[in-house]
């Protein structure tokens, strides 16, 4: 039994946007590693090289963001709703934990609180929330 043409087009578009999102996310991660480690390891803190690395990172980040937006647009309504709700929950959880984490040095529970650590909260919260929401919606 064959699937309706609309379903196969949706699946094909979703696969295409997923591949592009994967590639642009990889490019952004690579450019972030270059920006983080390059000045110390490869170009001795040269300002021009670091500026170029910042520009590459900004460009790769923008491309990743646009790829994610196109990916969202290629999803069906249930998938899109799941991701949008997961993003909202991730934003709220990140905001709450950022305030707490940022105040830990003030209350002398930590000596410092590097802001990049908040990325771990987002990186863990978003996929877990997507999975949780998806499983609860599709198990009914």
N, C-alpha and C positions, 0 to 999 in steps of 0.2 A: 504494500500500500504506500503510495507516494504522499509526501507532505504537500500542503498547499504552497503555491509559489511565493506567497507573501511571507510564510514562515521561513522558507529557505533563503529568501533575500535578506530577511532580518538576521538570520544566523550568519550568513556570509558577511554582512556589514559589521556585525558584532565581532566576528573573528578578525576582520581587517583592522578595525579600530583597536582591538586588543593587542594585535601585533605592533601597531604603531605606538601605542601607549607603552608597551614593553620596551621598544627600542629607544624612545625618547626618555623614559625613566632611567634606562641604563646609561644613556648619554649624560643625563643630569648627574647621576651618581658618580660616573667617571670624572666629570668636570668638577664635582665637589671634592673628590679625592685629590685631584690635581691642584685645586685651590688650597686645600688644607695642607698637603704635604709638599707640593712643588716648591714654594719659596725656600723652605729649609733644606730640602734634599737636592733639587735640581738647579735652581737659579739664584741661590744665595740672597734672597730677599730683594732682588732687583725690582724697582718700582714699576717699570714698564711691563715686565713679564707678569708681575702680579696683577697689574691693571688689565692686561689681556686675559688672564685667567678669570678675573672677575667678570669681564665682558662675556667670555665663553660660558661661564656658569649662569649668568643672567639669561643669555640666549637659550641655552639648553633648558633652563627652568621654565621659560616662557613657552617653548615648544612642547614641553611635557604638560604644562597647564592647558594649552590649546588641544593637545591630544586627548587629555582626560575629558575636557568639555565635549569634544566630538564623540568620545566613547560613551559618555552619558546620554547624548542625543541619539545614539544608535540602539540604546536599550529599549526593551518594552516597558510598559507603565509600571509593572510590579518591580522589575529590576531597578528602574530609575527611582521609584519611591523608596525602596530599600536603601539604596545608596545615599539619597538625600537625607533620610532620617538618620542613617549612620553618621553622616557628616555633621549633622546638627548635634547629635549626642557627643561625638568626638570633640567638637568645638566647646561644648559646655563642660565636659569633663576636663579638657585641657585647660580651660580658663580657670576653673576652680582649683585644680592641682598646681597651676602656675602661681597663683596668689599664695598658696600655702608654701610651695617650694621656694619662692622668692623671699618669703619672710623668715625662712629658717636661719639664715645668717644673723638677721636682726635679733631673733630670740636666742641666739648663740647655740643652736643645735647643730649647725654646720658652719665651717669657716667661710665657705663660698658656695654659690649655687650657679654653676655655668648654665646659661640659658639653652645651650644646645641639648642638654639632657631632656628637655621637654619634648624634643622630637621622638624620643623613645616612647613617651606616653601616647603621642599621636600615632606612631607607627604600630603600636600594639592595640590601641583602642579601636581604631578604624576597622581593620580586618576582622577582629573578634566581634564587633558590633554588626558588621555586614553578615557574617556567618550566623550569628545568633538570630538576627531578624529574619534572614532568609529561611533558616530551618524552622522557625516558629510559623512562618507564613506558608511554607510549602508542605508542612506535615499535617495540616488541617484537612 
